[in-house]
């Protein structure tokens, strides 16, 4: 495992390089804010971030003493929120239980945050916790799992401020999952489109300009045969690649997109979660995917190919990795800013 700054060995890649999330099926990339106390007034001050990479199976956190420096710059746009309330419920992936979500418009400067049993949990990297096969937020003993698809849709559709009220049918639960629907972000995108978007106002009734994080220098992180690299850029661009040599129907795939423009809805949001059939029994033995089915994931066998075709895209698995990556990097957001850095991000797994 390695972390480098200004690494000269990073290859020069052309603009049509196609790409995977460092997020593997058994690992998560976490970046924790060293000083999360910045307010809307001082948010342009560079933020120093320390990278922590976990090995969830060994339950060990490895801290790498290096920093990624982000500076939040003006975008010339105003912060946005929902024009109405969204209410959806559905079965969850890992627990198999049903949960209910209400998303309310938020005030400018509040950002995106969850409400669970009256506990407020910001959608921020400060509250990301170790987890398998999903992104989990935790505060004061309360956990919200599988947030990446919802956050991906909110980030890509420009919903900067909102309150996400979530509840399980079991009032005693201290953990809850976001509904999984068909394994994509489609349900969230359609709901956002239905209620619409509007300019967010702060508590005094004023508009607030939207900021976006910018890299001060290239950043590179790797683990075994996986890597992620980000270069400073004036626009967001993602290239993602995956390679499953033992599963010929998936094989090696690349996908590239501007991601946060109109292409998200058409080319990314509808891509579904995928899994390898031969790994299902192992995941079940770990108490995972209790709500998984052929209705909420595309399943591929190493010997028989896809078990529930047709795919929505030939490279649907790779596109879904981009969907997840947008959701995970949205956690850089603070005070209603954009979360995904203004950078060219390239990842491979």
Buried (B, 14 or more C-beta within 10 A) or exposed (E): EEBBEEBEEBEEBEEEBBBBBBBBEEBBBBBBBEEEEBEBEEBEEBBEBBBBBBBBEEEEEEEEEBBBBBBBBEBEBBBBBBEBBBEBEBBBBBBBBBBBBBBBBBBBBBBBBBBBBEEEBBBBBBBBBBBBBBBBBBBEEBBBBBBBBBBBBBBBBBBBBBBBBBBBEEEEBBBBBBBBBBBBBBBBBBBBEEBEBEEBBBEEEEEBBBBBBBBEEBBBBBBEEBBBBBBBBEEBBBBBBBBBEEBEBBEEBBBBBEBBEEEBBEBBBBBBBBBBBEBBEEBEEEEBBBBBBEEBBBBBBBEEEBEEEEBBBEBBBBBBBBBBBBBBBBBBBBBBBBBBBBBBBBBBB
